[in-house]
């Protein structure tokens, strides 16, 4: 499996790394010119995740609830993972039968 470098400013780095590991061996870096980059930003209550790999860019955004911090964190993680998965899917032409689900035991839905 090919090795790539990953840069992200996302607070929950392992969430993004787990999705990237579905496609490649991943080494993290602080260099913003990495092979795979995910830049996350929150503007007011709008979360934006922009993922770039091999000239392909996918941007996903979601409005966060103002009154539920835990739900806001879940949505941020979900949309960062979706942006990463879709970017790598488009760039490589590969897709996983279970989508962007990661973890110990992704089971059949």
Gaussian input, Z-matrix of N, CA and C with variables (Angstrom, degrees):
# hf/3-21g

backbone

0 1
 N
 C     1     B1
 C     2     B2     1     A1
 N     3     B3     2     A2     1     D1
 C     4     B4     3     A3     2     D2
 C     5     B5     4     A4     3     D3
 N     6     B6     5     A5     4     D4
 C     7     B7     6     A6     5     D5
 C     8     B8     7     A7     6     D6
 N     9     B9     8     A8     7     D7
 C    10    B10     9     A9     8     D8
 C    11    B11    10    A10     9     D9
 N    12    B12    11    A11    10    D10
 C    13    B13    12    A12    11    D11
 C    14    B14    13    A13    12    D12
 N    15    B15    14    A14    13    D13
 C    16    B16    15    A15    14    D14
 C    17    B17    16    A16    15    D15
 N    18    B18    17    A17    16    D16
 C    19    B19    18    A18    17    D17
 C    20    B20    19    A19    18    D18
 N    21    B21    20    A20    19    D19
 C    22    B22    21    A21    20    D20
 C    23    B23    22    A22    21    D21
 N    24    B24    23    A23    22    D22
 C    25    B25    24    A24    23    D23
 C    26    B26    25    A25    24    D24
 N    27    B27    26    A26    25    D25
 C    28    B28    27    A27    26    D26
 C    29    B29    28    A28    27    D27
 N    30    B30    29    A29    28    D28
 C    31    B31    30    A30    29    D29
 C    32    B32    31    A31    30    D30
 N    33    B33    32    A32    31    D31
 C    34    B34    33    A33    32    D32
 C    35    B35    34    A34    33    D33
 N    36    B36    35    A35    34    D34
 C    37    B37    36    A36    35    D35
 C    38    B38    37    A37    36    D36
 N    39    B39    38    A38    37    D37
 C    40    B40    39    A39    38    D38
 C    41    B41    40    A40    39    D39
 N    42    B42    41    A41    40    D40
 C    43    B43    42    A42    41    D41
 C    44    B44    43    A43    42    D42
 N    45    B45    44    A44    43    D43
 C    46    B46    45    A45    44    D44
 C    47    B47    46    A46    45    D45
 N    48    B48    47    A47    46    D46
 C    49    B49    48    A48    47    D47
 C    50    B50    49    A49    48    D48
 N    51    B51    50    A50    49    D49
 C    52    B52    51    A51    50    D50
 C    53    B53    52    A52    51    D51
 N    54    B54    53    A53    52    D52
 C    55    B55    54    A54    53    D53
 C    56    B56    55    A55    54    D54
 N    57    B57    56    A56    55    D55
 C    58    B58    57    A57    56    D56
 C    59    B59    58    A58    57    D57
 N    60    B60    59    A59    58    D58
 C    61    B61    60    A60    59    D59
 C    62    B62    61    A61    60    D60
 N    63    B63    62    A62    61    D61
 C    64    B64    63    A63    62    D62
 C    65    B65    64    A64    63    D63
 N    66    B66    65    A65    64    D64
 C    67    B67    66    A66    65    D65
 C    68    B68    67    A67    66    D66
 N    69    B69    68    A68    67    D67
 C    70    B70    69    A69    68    D68
 C    71    B71    70    A70    69    D69
 N    72    B72    71    A71    70    D70
 C    73    B73    72    A72    71    D71
 C    74    B74    73    A73    72    D72
 N    75    B75    74    A74    73    D73
 C    76    B76    75    A75    74    D74
 C    77    B77    76    A76    75    D75
 N    78    B78    77    A77    76    D76
 C    79    B79    78    A78    77    D77
 C    80    B80    79    A79    78    D78
 N    81    B81    80    A80    79    D79
 C    82    B82    81    A81    80    D80
 C    83    B83    82    A82    81    D81
 N    84    B84    83    A83    82    D82
 C    85    B85    84    A84    83    D83
 C    86    B86    85    A85    84    D84
 N    87    B87    86    A86    85    D85
 C    88    B88    87    A87    86    D86
 C    89    B89    88    A88    87    D87
 N    90    B90    89    A89    88    D88
 C    91    B91    90    A90    89    D89
 C    92    B92    91    A91    90    D90
 N    93    B93    92    A92    91    D91
 C    94    B94    93    A93    92    D92
 C    95    B95    94    A94    93    D93
 N    96    B96    95    A95    94    D94
 C    97    B97    96    A96    95    D95
 C    98    B98    97    A97    96    D96
 N    99    B99    98    A98    97    D97
 C   100   B100    99    A99    98    D98
 C   101   B101   100   A100    99    D99
 N   102   B102   101   A101   100   D100
 C   103   B103   102   A102   101   D101
 C   104   B104   103   A103   102   D102
 N   105   B105   104   A104   103   D103
 C   106   B106   105   A105   104   D104
 C   107   B107   106   A106   105   D105
 N   108   B108   107   A107   106   D106
 C   109   B109   108   A108   107   D107
 C   110   B110   109   A109   108   D108
 N   111   B111   110   A110   109   D109
 C   112   B112   111   A111   110   D110
 C   113   B113   112   A112   111   D111
 N   114   B114   113   A113   112   D112
 C   115   B115   114   A114   113   D113
 C   116   B116   115   A115   114   D114
 N   117   B117   116   A116   115   D115
 C   118   B118   117   A117   116   D116
 C   119   B119   118   A118   117   D117
 N   120   B120   119   A119   118   D118
 C   121   B121   120   A120   119   D119
 C   122   B122   121   A121   120   D120
 N   123   B123   122   A122   121   D121
 C   124   B124   123   A123   122   D122
 C   125   B125   124   A124   123   D123
 N   126   B126   125   A125   124   D124
 C   127   B127   126   A126   125   D125
 C   128   B128   127   A127   126   D126
 N   129   B129   128   A128   127   D127
 C   130   B130   129   A129   128   D128
 C   131   B131   130   A130   129   D129
 N   132   B132   131   A131   130   D130
 C   133   B133   132   A132   131   D131
 C   134   B134   133   A133   132   D132
 N   135   B135   134   A134   133   D133
 C   136   B136   135   A135   134   D134
 C   137   B137   136   A136   135   D135
 N   138   B138   137   A137   136   D136
 C   139   B139   138   A138   137   D137
 C   140   B140   139   A139   138   D138
 N   141   B141   140   A140   139   D139
 C   142   B142   141   A141   140   D140
 C   143   B143   142   A142   141   D141
 N   144   B144   143   A143   142   D142
 C   145   B145   144   A144   143   D143
 C   146   B146   145   A145   144   D144
 N   147   B147   146   A146   145   D145
 C   148   B148   147   A147   146   D146
 C   149   B149   148   A148   147   D147
 N   150   B150   149   A149   148   D148
 C   151   B151   150   A150   149   D149
 C   152   B152   151   A151   150   D150
 N   153   B153   152   A152   151   D151
 C   154   B154   153   A153   152   D152
 C   155   B155   154   A154   153   D153
 N   156   B156   155   A155   154   D154
 C   157   B157   156   A156   155   D155
 C   158   B158   157   A157   156   D156
 N   159   B159   158   A158   157   D157
 C   160   B160   159   A159   158   D158
 C   161   B161   160   A160   159   D159
 N   162   B162   161   A161   160   D160
 C   163   B163   162   A162   161   D161
 C   164   B164   163   A163   162   D162
 N   165   B165   164   A164   163   D163
 C   166   B166   165   A165   164   D164
 C   167   B167   166   A166   165   D165
 N   168   B168   167   A167   166   D166
 C   169   B169   168   A168   167   D167
 C   170   B170   169   A169   168   D168
 N   171   B171   170   A170   169   D169
 C   172   B172   171   A171   170   D170
 C   173   B173   172   A172   171   D171
 N   174   B174   173   A173   172   D172
 C   175   B175   174   A174   173   D173
 C   176   B176   175   A175   174   D174
 N   177   B177   176   A176   175   D175
 C   178   B178   177   A177   176   D176
 C   179   B179   178   A178   177   D177
 N   180   B180   179   A179   178   D178
 C   181   B181   180   A180   179   D179
 C   182   B182   181   A181   180   D180
 N   183   B183   182   A182   181   D181
 C   184   B184   183   A183   182   D182
 C   185   B185   184   A184   183   D183
 N   186   B186   185   A185   184   D184
 C   187   B187   186   A186   185   D185
 C   188   B188   187   A187   186   D186
 N   189   B189   188   A188   187   D187
 C   190   B190   189   A189   188   D188
 C   191   B191   190   A190   189   D189
 N   192   B192   191   A191   190   D190
 C   193   B193   192   A192   191   D191
 C   194   B194   193   A193   192   D192
 N   195   B195   194   A194   193   D193
 C   196   B196   195   A195   194   D194
 C   197   B197   196   A196   195   D195
 N   198   B198   197   A197   196   D196
 C   199   B199   198   A198   197   D197
 C   200   B200   199   A199   198   D198
 N   201   B201   200   A200   199   D199
 C   202   B202   201   A201   200   D200
 C   203   B203   202   A202   201   D201
 N   204   B204   203   A203   202   D202
 C   205   B205   204   A204   203   D203
 C   206   B206   205   A205   204   D204
 N   207   B207   206   A206   205   D205
 C   208   B208   207   A207   206   D206
 C   209   B209   208   A208   207   D207
 N   210   B210   209   A209   208   D208
 C   211   B211   210   A210   209   D209
 C   212   B212   211   A211   210   D210
 N   213   B213   212   A212   211   D211
 C   214   B214   213   A213   212   D212
 C   215   B215   214   A214   213   D213
 N   216   B216   215   A215   214   D214
 C   217   B217   216   A216   215   D215
 C   218   B218   217   A217   216   D216
 N   219   B219   218   A218   217   D217
 C   220   B220   219   A219   218   D218
 C   221   B221   220   A220   219   D219
 N   222   B222   221   A221   220   D220
 C   223   B223   222   A222   221   D221
 C   224   B224   223   A223   222   D222
 N   225   B225   224   A224   223   D223
 C   226   B226   225   A225   224   D224
 C   227   B227   226   A226   225   D225
 N   228   B228   227   A227   226   D226
 C   229   B229   228   A228   227   D227
 C   230   B230   229   A229   228   D228
 N   231   B231   230   A230   229   D229
 C   232   B232   231   A231   230   D230
 C   233   B233   232   A232   231   D231
 N   234   B234   233   A233   232   D232
 C   235   B235   234   A234   233   D233
 C   236   B236   235   A235   234   D234
 N   237   B237   236   A236   235   D235
 C   238   B238   237   A237   236   D236
 C   239   B239   238   A238   237   D237
 N   240   B240   239   A239   238   D238
 C   241   B241   240   A240   239   D239
 C   242   B242   241   A241   240   D240
 N   243   B243   242   A242   241   D241
 C   244   B244   243   A243   242   D242
 C   245   B245   244   A244   243   D243
 N   246   B246   245   A245   244   D244
 C   247   B247   246   A246   245   D245
 C   248   B248   247   A247   246   D246
 N   249   B249   248   A248   247   D247
 C   250   B250   249   A249   248   D248
 C   251   B251   250   A250   249   D249
 N   252   B252   251   A251   250   D250
 C   253   B253   252   A252   251   D251
 C   254   B254   253   A253   252   D252
 N   255   B255   254   A254   253   D253
 C   256   B256   255   A255   254   D254
 C   257   B257   256   A256   255   D255
 N   258   B258   257   A257   256   D256
 C   259   B259   258   A258   257   D257
 C   260   B260   259   A259   258   D258
 N   261   B261   260   A260   259   D259
 C   262   B262   261   A261   260   D260
 C   263   B263   262   A262   261   D261
 N   264   B264   263   A263   262   D262
 C   265   B265   264   A264   263   D263
 C   266   B266   265   A265   264   D264
 N   267   B267   266   A266   265   D265
 C   268   B268   267   A267   266   D266
 C   269   B269   268   A268   267   D267
 N   270   B270   269   A269   268   D268
 C   271   B271   270   A270   269   D269
 C   272   B272   271   A271   270   D270
 N   273   B273   272   A272   271   D271
 C   274   B274   273   A273   272   D272
 C   275   B275   274   A274   273   D273
 N   276   B276   275   A275   274   D274
 C   277   B277   276   A276   275   D275
 C   278   B278   277   A277   276   D276
 N   279   B279   278   A278   277   D277
 C   280   B280   279   A279   278   D278
 C   281   B281   280   A280   279   D279
 N   282   B282   281   A281   280   D280
 C   283   B283   282   A282   281   D281
 C   284   B284   283   A283   282   D282
 N   285   B285   284   A284   283   D283
 C   286   B286   285   A285   284   D284
 C   287   B287   286   A286   285   D285
 N   288   B288   287   A287   286   D286
 C   289   B289   288   A288   287   D287
 C   290   B290   289   A289   288   D288
 N   291   B291   290   A290   289   D289
 C   292   B292   291   A291   290   D290
 C   293   B293   292   A292   291   D291
 N   294   B294   293   A293   292   D292
 C   295   B295   294   A294   293   D293
 C   296   B296   295   A295   294   D294
 N   297   B297   296   A296   295   D295
 C   298   B298   297   A297   296   D296
 C   299   B299   298   A298   297   D297
 N   300   B300   299   A299   298   D298
 C   301   B301   300   A300   299   D299
 C   302   B302   301   A301   300   D300
 N   303   B303   302   A302   301   D301
 C   304   B304   303   A303   302   D302
 C   305   B305   304   A304   303   D303
 N   306   B306   305   A305   304   D304
 C   307   B307   306   A306   305   D305
 C   308   B308   307   A307   306   D306
 N   309   B309   308   A308   307   D307
 C   310   B310   309   A309   308   D308
 C   311   B311   310   A310   309   D309
 N   312   B312   311   A311   310   D310
 C   313   B313   312   A312   311   D311
 C   314   B314   313   A313   312   D312
 N   315   B315   314   A314   313   D313
 C   316   B316   315   A315   314   D314
 C   317   B317   316   A316   315   D315
 N   318   B318   317   A317   316   D316
 C   319   B319   318   A318   317   D317
 C   320   B320   319   A319   318   D318
 N   321   B321   320   A320   319   D319
 C   322   B322   321   A321   320   D320
 C   323   B323   322   A322   321   D321
 N   324   B324   323   A323   322   D322
 C   325   B325   324   A324   323   D323
 C   326   B326   325   A325   324   D324

   B1=1.4411
   B2=1.5334
   B3=1.3024
   B4=1.4611
   B5=1.5334
   B6=1.3275
   B7=1.4749
   B8=1.5267
   B9=1.3375
   B10=1.4636
   B11=1.5229
   B12=1.3408
   B13=1.4554
   B14=1.5205
   B15=1.3279
   B16=1.4509
   B17=1.5238
   B18=1.3216
   B19=1.4632
   B20=1.5224
   B21=1.3178
   B22=1.4495
   B23=1.5144
   B24=1.3257
   B25=1.4554
   B26=1.5278
   B27=1.3248
   B28=1.4582
   B29=1.5252
   B30=1.3019
   B31=1.4527
   B32=1.5325
   B33=1.3129
   B34=1.4626
   B35=1.5239
   B36=1.3352
   B37=1.4579
   B38=1.5238
   B39=1.3340
   B40=1.4627
   B41=1.5236
   B42=1.3290
   B43=1.4640
   B44=1.5271
   B45=1.3165
   B46=1.4660
   B47=1.5190
   B48=1.3175
   B49=1.4573
   B50=1.5300
   B51=1.3344
   B52=1.4713
   B53=1.5257
   B54=1.3244
   B55=1.4666
   B56=1.5226
   B57=1.3236
   B58=1.4645
   B59=1.5223
   B60=1.3361
   B61=1.4694
   B62=1.5267
   B63=1.3200
   B64=1.4621
   B65=1.5256
   B66=1.3379
   B67=1.4540
   B68=1.5352
   B69=1.3367
   B70=1.4610
   B71=1.5221
   B72=1.3511
   B73=1.4584
   B74=1.5193
   B75=1.3199
   B76=1.4620
   B77=1.5154
   B78=1.3357
   B79=1.4593
   B80=1.5180
   B81=1.3173
   B82=1.4616
   B83=1.5199
   B84=1.3207
   B85=1.4566
   B86=1.5180
   B87=1.3079
   B88=1.4551
   B89=1.5301
   B90=1.3177
   B91=1.4650
   B92=1.5298
   B93=1.3213
   B94=1.4603
   B95=1.5287
   B96=1.3238
   B97=1.4693
   B98=1.5252
   B99=1.3162
   B100=1.4670
   B101=1.5242
   B102=1.3299
   B103=1.4656
   B104=1.5302
   B105=1.3220
   B106=1.4631
   B107=1.5211
   B108=1.3293
   B109=1.4647
   B110=1.5192
   B111=1.3175
   B112=1.4589
   B113=1.5169
   B114=1.3233
   B115=1.4566
   B116=1.5219
   B117=1.3246
   B118=1.4600
   B119=1.5181
   B120=1.3340
   B121=1.4552
   B122=1.5197
   B123=1.3174
   B124=1.4550
   B125=1.5172
   B126=1.3224
   B127=1.4555
   B128=1.5251
   B129=1.3285
   B130=1.4628
   B131=1.5149
   B132=1.3355
   B133=1.4654
   B134=1.5331
   B135=1.3368
   B136=1.4656
   B137=1.5222
   B138=1.3334
   B139=1.4666
   B140=1.5178
   B141=1.3419
   B142=1.4606
   B143=1.5245
   B144=1.3306
   B145=1.4620
   B146=1.5170
   B147=1.3324
   B148=1.4668
   B149=1.5245
   B150=1.3152
   B151=1.4631
   B152=1.5296
   B153=1.3379
   B154=1.4629
   B155=1.5219
   B156=1.3465
   B157=1.4577
   B158=1.5158
   B159=1.3070
   B160=1.4641
   B161=1.5317
   B162=1.3228
   B163=1.4564
   B164=1.5176
   B165=1.3115
   B166=1.4637
   B167=1.5304
   B168=1.3302
   B169=1.4577
   B170=1.5182
   B171=1.3144
   B172=1.4629
   B173=1.5251
   B174=1.3223
   B175=1.4612
   B176=1.5208
   B177=1.3124
   B178=1.4611
   B179=1.5217
   B180=1.3297
   B181=1.4567
   B182=1.5237
   B183=1.3369
   B184=1.4569
   B185=1.5230
   B186=1.3193
   B187=1.4603
   B188=1.5215
   B189=1.3108
   B190=1.4544
   B191=1.5252
   B192=1.3250
   B193=1.4619
   B194=1.5278
   B195=1.3055
   B196=1.4598
   B197=1.5234
   B198=1.3213
   B199=1.4618
   B200=1.5263
   B201=1.3336
   B202=1.4679
   B203=1.5265
   B204=1.3327
   B205=1.4651
   B206=1.5309
   B207=1.3216
   B208=1.4648
   B209=1.5264
   B210=1.3180
   B211=1.4639
   B212=1.5313
   B213=1.3243
   B214=1.4602
   B215=1.5259
   B216=1.3303
   B217=1.4669
   B218=1.5242
   B219=1.3196
   B220=1.4717
   B221=1.5266
   B222=1.3114
   B223=1.4661
   B224=1.5228
   B225=1.3227
   B226=1.4649
   B227=1.5250
   B228=1.3284
   B229=1.4610
   B230=1.5261
   B231=1.3313
   B232=1.4627
   B233=1.5211
   B234=1.3205
   B235=1.4561
   B236=1.5212
   B237=1.3239
   B238=1.4621
   B239=1.5228
   B240=1.3394
   B241=1.4579
   B242=1.5297
   B243=1.3142
   B244=1.4660
   B245=1.5248
   B246=1.3221
   B247=1.4649
   B248=1.5275
   B249=1.3255
   B250=1.4698
   B251=1.5248
   B252=1.3201
   B253=1.4644
   B254=1.5277
   B255=1.3228
   B256=1.4694
   B257=1.5200
   B258=1.3232
   B259=1.4606
   B260=1.5301
   B261=1.3264
   B262=1.4650
   B263=1.5247
   B264=1.3203
   B265=1.4651
   B266=1.5292
   B267=1.3184
   B268=1.4677
   B269=1.5301
   B270=1.3296
   B271=1.4622
   B272=1.5254
   B273=1.3491
   B274=1.4658
   B275=1.5225
   B276=1.3305
   B277=1.4574
   B278=1.5149
   B279=1.3327
   B280=1.4666
   B281=1.5189
   B282=1.3292
   B283=1.4598
   B284=1.5242
   B285=1.3017
   B286=1.4571
   B287=1.5243
   B288=1.3238
   B289=1.4631
   B290=1.5242
   B291=1.3259
   B292=1.4606
   B293=1.5179
   B294=1.3308
   B295=1.4580
   B296=1.5120
   B297=1.3181
   B298=1.4646
   B299=1.5261
   B300=1.3358
   B301=1.4625
   B302=1.5191
   B303=1.3098
   B304=1.4639
   B305=1.5142
   B306=1.3081
   B307=1.4528
   B308=1.5045
   B309=1.2976
   B310=1.4536
   B311=1.5155
   B312=1.3247
   B313=1.4532
   B314=1.5227
   B315=1.3406
   B316=1.4703
   B317=1.5258
   B318=1.2975
   B319=1.4671
   B320=1.5200
   B321=1.3025
   B322=1.4645
   B323=1.5152
   B324=1.3080
   B325=1.4625
   B326=1.5068
   A1=108.15
   A2=116.16
   A3=122.75
   A4=111.22
   A5=116.37
   A6=121.26
   A7=108.94
   A8=115.85
   A9=121.90
   A10=109.26
   A11=114.96
   A12=120.03
   A13=108.85
   A14=115.52
   A15=122.32
   A16=109.61
   A17=116.08
   A18=121.85
   A19=108.46
   A20=115.98
   A21=120.25
   A22=109.62
   A23=115.30
   A24=120.43
   A25=110.16
   A26=116.19
   A27=122.37
   A28=109.51
   A29=116.72
   A30=123.26
   A31=111.83
   A32=117.51
   A33=122.39
   A34=109.35
   A35=115.64
   A36=122.92
   A37=112.54
   A38=117.63
   A39=120.07
   A40=112.33
   A41=117.88
   A42=120.79
   A43=110.12
   A44=116.34
   A45=121.90
   A46=110.26
   A47=116.66
   A48=121.39
   A49=111.54
   A50=117.21
   A51=120.92
   A52=111.38
   A53=117.26
   A54=120.09
   A55=110.31
   A56=118.21
   A57=121.25
   A58=111.66
   A59=116.51
   A60=120.73
   A61=112.45
   A62=117.88
   A63=120.21
   A64=111.03
   A65=116.48
   A66=121.68
   A67=113.08
   A68=118.28
   A69=122.66
   A70=110.99
   A71=114.98
   A72=120.19
   A73=105.69
   A74=117.45
   A75=121.04
   A76=110.83
   A77=115.18
   A78=122.05
   A79=107.23
   A80=116.78
   A81=119.77
   A82=110.07
   A83=115.30
   A84=121.34
   A85=109.42
   A86=116.05
   A87=121.57
   A88=110.70
   A89=116.88
   A90=122.96
   A91=109.75
   A92=116.09
   A93=120.27
   A94=112.34
   A95=117.99
   A96=121.78
   A97=110.84
   A98=117.38
   A99=122.37
   A100=110.14
   A101=115.62
   A102=120.60
   A103=111.02
   A104=116.64
   A105=122.91
   A106=108.30
   A107=116.67
   A108=120.03
   A109=109.84
   A110=114.58
   A111=121.20
   A112=107.09
   A113=115.83
   A114=121.30
   A115=107.63
   A116=115.53
   A117=121.66
   A118=108.85
   A119=115.79
   A120=120.48
   A121=108.47
   A122=115.84
   A123=121.42
   A124=108.31
   A125=115.26
   A126=122.11
   A127=106.62
   A128=116.10
   A129=119.12
   A130=109.15
   A131=116.58
   A132=119.41
   A133=111.90
   A134=116.95
   A135=121.95
   A136=109.56
   A137=116.69
   A138=122.11
   A139=108.09
   A140=116.52
   A141=122.29
   A142=108.78
   A143=116.37
   A144=122.62
   A145=107.90
   A146=116.79
   A147=122.25
   A148=108.30
   A149=116.29
   A150=122.15
   A151=109.70
   A152=115.91
   A153=121.43
   A154=109.80
   A155=115.67
   A156=121.79
   A157=108.70
   A158=116.41
   A159=122.96
   A160=112.23
   A161=116.68
   A162=121.28
   A163=115.40
   A164=117.58
   A165=121.94
   A166=108.70
   A167=116.51
   A168=121.60
   A169=109.59
   A170=115.09
   A171=122.16
   A172=107.47
   A173=116.12
   A174=121.36
   A175=108.68
   A176=115.76
   A177=122.66
   A178=108.10
   A179=116.26
   A180=119.70
   A181=109.83
   A182=114.35
   A183=120.93
   A184=108.43
   A185=115.80
   A186=121.37
   A187=108.14
   A188=116.75
   A189=122.39
   A190=110.83
   A191=117.22
   A192=119.32
   A193=109.78
   A194=116.77
   A195=120.88
   A196=113.03
   A197=116.83
   A198=120.51
   A199=114.77
   A200=118.94
   A201=121.65
   A202=109.46
   A203=115.96
   A204=121.02
   A205=112.17
   A206=117.03
   A207=120.71
   A208=111.38
   A209=117.33
   A210=121.00
   A211=110.34
   A212=117.64
   A213=121.33
   A214=111.13
   A215=116.89
   A216=121.18
   A217=110.05
   A218=117.52
   A219=121.01
   A220=111.36
   A221=116.55
   A222=120.29
   A223=111.24
   A224=117.64
   A225=120.81
   A226=110.98
   A227=116.22
   A228=120.32
   A229=110.95
   A230=116.03
   A231=120.49
   A232=111.82
   A233=117.48
   A234=120.06
   A235=112.51
   A236=118.26
   A237=120.83
   A238=110.24
   A239=116.17
   A240=120.59
   A241=111.61
   A242=116.94
   A243=120.65
   A244=110.65
   A245=117.54
   A246=120.90
   A247=110.45
   A248=116.62
   A249=120.97
   A250=110.96
   A251=116.68
   A252=121.14
   A253=111.36
   A254=117.30
   A255=119.91
   A256=111.91
   A257=117.81
   A258=121.05
   A259=110.86
   A260=116.50
   A261=119.96
   A262=111.61
   A263=117.20
   A264=121.25
   A265=110.69
   A266=116.71
   A267=121.37
   A268=110.70
   A269=117.14
   A270=121.01
   A271=113.12
   A272=117.37
   A273=119.89
   A274=113.50
   A275=117.08
   A276=120.49
   A277=113.09
   A278=117.43
   A279=122.00
   A280=109.56
   A281=115.91
   A282=119.79
   A283=108.25
   A284=115.30
   A285=121.37
   A286=109.08
   A287=118.69
   A288=120.27
   A289=112.84
   A290=117.67
   A291=121.76
   A292=112.22
   A293=117.32
   A294=120.82
   A295=112.09
   A296=116.44
   A297=120.55
   A298=112.79
   A299=118.02
   A300=120.01
   A301=109.88
   A302=116.07
   A303=121.03
   A304=107.71
   A305=115.56
   A306=119.61
   A307=110.49
   A308=115.40
   A309=121.10
   A310=111.25
   A311=116.75
   A312=120.79
   A313=112.11
   A314=118.54
   A315=115.64
   A316=108.52
   A317=117.40
   A318=121.81
   A319=110.39
   A320=115.48
   A321=120.06
   A322=109.60
   A323=115.64
   A324=119.61
   A325=110.88
   D1=138.04
   D2=-178.28
   D3=-67.79
   D4=144.53
   D5=176.93
   D6=-98.98
   D7=134.91
   D8=176.31
   D9=-129.10
   D10=163.56
   D11=174.77
   D12=-102.79
   D13=147.59
   D14=-176.54
   D15=-127.44
   D16=128.29
   D17=172.24
   D18=-120.95
   D19=134.94
   D20=172.59
   D21=-150.63
   D22=147.78
   D23=173.09
   D24=-100.06
   D25=6.58
   D26=-177.69
   D27=-69.94
   D28=135.07
   D29=-175.88
   D30=-60.31
   D31=-35.42
   D32=-177.14
   D33=-102.74
   D34=74.13
   D35=-174.05
   D36=-58.11
   D37=-41.10
   D38=-174.56
   D39=-63.80
   D40=-28.60
   D41=177.72
   D42=-61.22
   D43=-43.81
   D44=-179.77
   D45=-72.84
   D46=-41.69
   D47=-179.42
   D48=-61.61
   D49=-39.92
   D50=179.43
   D51=-60.41
   D52=-40.42
   D53=178.91
   D54=-69.41
   D55=-42.16
   D56=179.58
   D57=-63.03
   D58=-32.18
   D59=179.57
   D60=-68.27
   D61=-16.06
   D62=174.41
   D63=-66.05
   D64=-26.96
   D65=-174.36
   D66=-108.74
   D67=-33.83
   D68=-171.85
   D69=-144.69
   D70=164.36
   D71=163.07
   D72=-76.86
   D73=135.49
   D74=-170.90
   D75=-121.08
   D76=133.71
   D77=171.09
   D78=-120.16
   D79=129.80
   D80=-179.33
   D81=-80.79
   D82=154.34
   D83=179.73
   D84=-150.10
   D85=159.12
   D86=174.80
   D87=-96.54
   D88=0.86
   D89=-179.79
   D90=-81.29
   D91=122.02
   D92=-178.99
   D93=-71.82
   D94=-6.24
   D95=176.46
   D96=-97.74
   D97=31.75
   D98=179.61
   D99=-69.31
   D100=167.06
   D101=178.44
   D102=-62.47
   D103=-43.63
   D104=-178.89
   D105=-120.65
   D106=125.60
   D107=177.83
   D108=-125.74
   D109=140.26
   D110=172.64
   D111=-128.73
   D112=115.31
   D113=178.60
   D114=-109.09
   D115=120.60
   D116=-179.31
   D117=-111.10
   D118=140.89
   D119=-178.95
   D120=-146.89
   D121=143.52
   D122=175.58
   D123=-117.67
   D124=122.21
   D125=-179.95
   D126=-118.05
   D127=104.21
   D128=-173.83
   D129=65.22
   D130=-118.25
   D131=176.26
   D132=-108.76
   D133=19.57
   D134=177.99
   D135=-104.92
   D136=120.96
   D137=176.03
   D138=-99.35
   D139=130.74
   D140=-179.71
   D141=-125.92
   D142=127.63
   D143=176.46
   D144=-118.87
   D145=121.90
   D146=-178.76
   D147=-118.70
   D148=115.82
   D149=-177.75
   D150=-111.73
   D151=135.07
   D152=-179.73
   D153=-130.65
   D154=132.24
   D155=175.80
   D156=-152.99
   D157=129.09
   D158=174.07
   D159=52.30
   D160=43.43
   D161=177.64
   D162=80.24
   D163=-3.32
   D164=178.57
   D165=-101.98
   D166=138.37
   D167=179.55
   D168=-129.98
   D169=132.10
   D170=175.65
   D171=-123.80
   D172=132.76
   D173=177.88
   D174=-121.40
   D175=130.85
   D176=176.79
   D177=-125.85
   D178=141.69
   D179=178.73
   D180=-141.53
   D181=156.28
   D182=-179.74
   D183=-151.85
   D184=144.06
   D185=173.83
   D186=-83.51
   D187=127.24
   D188=-176.72
   D189=-91.31
   D190=144.71
   D191=175.62
   D192=-70.22
   D193=137.86
   D194=-178.26
   D195=-80.12
   D196=-23.29
   D197=-173.22
   D198=-101.45
   D199=-1.80
   D200=-175.96
   D201=-133.53
   D202=94.76
   D203=-177.37
   D204=-63.27
   D205=-42.34
   D206=-178.83
   D207=-61.48
   D208=-43.11
   D209=177.87
   D210=-65.84
   D211=-36.33
   D212=178.15
   D213=-63.06
   D214=-42.37
   D215=177.76
   D216=-63.75
   D217=-43.39
   D218=178.48
   D219=-59.95
   D220=-43.30
   D221=179.86
   D222=-66.06
   D223=-40.57
   D224=177.81
   D225=-60.15
   D226=-47.12
   D227=178.51
   D228=-61.16
   D229=-45.60
   D230=-178.15
   D231=-60.62
   D232=-46.62
   D233=-176.28
   D234=-74.00
   D235=-29.55
   D236=173.74
   D237=-66.02
   D238=-42.54
   D239=178.46
   D240=-66.46
   D241=-40.91
   D242=179.36
   D243=-64.21
   D244=-43.38
   D245=178.98
   D246=-61.48
   D247=-43.87
   D248=179.69
   D249=-64.27
   D250=-47.72
   D251=-178.90
   D252=-61.29
   D253=-48.58
   D254=-178.01
   D255=-65.72
   D256=-36.34
   D257=177.65
   D258=-63.58
   D259=-47.24
   D260=179.55
   D261=-68.51
   D262=-34.58
   D263=177.79
   D264=-63.74
   D265=-44.88
   D266=179.48
   D267=-67.24
   D268=-43.12
   D269=-175.89
   D270=-71.64
   D271=-35.35
   D272=-175.95
   D273=-98.35
   D274=-21.61
   D275=-175.89
   D276=80.35
   D277=2.83
   D278=178.71
   D279=-99.36
   D280=148.94
   D281=172.17
   D282=-140.57
   D283=153.10
   D284=179.80
   D285=-94.49
   D286=143.16
   D287=-179.21
   D288=-62.96
   D289=-22.75
   D290=-179.64
   D291=-104.93
   D292=9.18
   D293=178.68
   D294=72.17
   D295=-139.35
   D296=-175.11
   D297=-92.21
   D298=12.48
   D299=177.70
   D300=-65.51
   D301=132.08
   D302=176.73
   D303=-133.40
   D304=167.28
   D305=178.23
   D306=135.38
   D307=-169.11
   D308=-175.21
   D309=-68.61
   D310=-47.62
   D311=-176.03
   D312=-135.97
   D313=77.06
   D314=172.55
   D315=-69.32
   D316=119.40
   D317=-175.53
   D318=-103.94
   D319=170.08
   D320=176.54
   D321=-62.82
   D322=141.08
   D323=179.28
   D324=-85.04

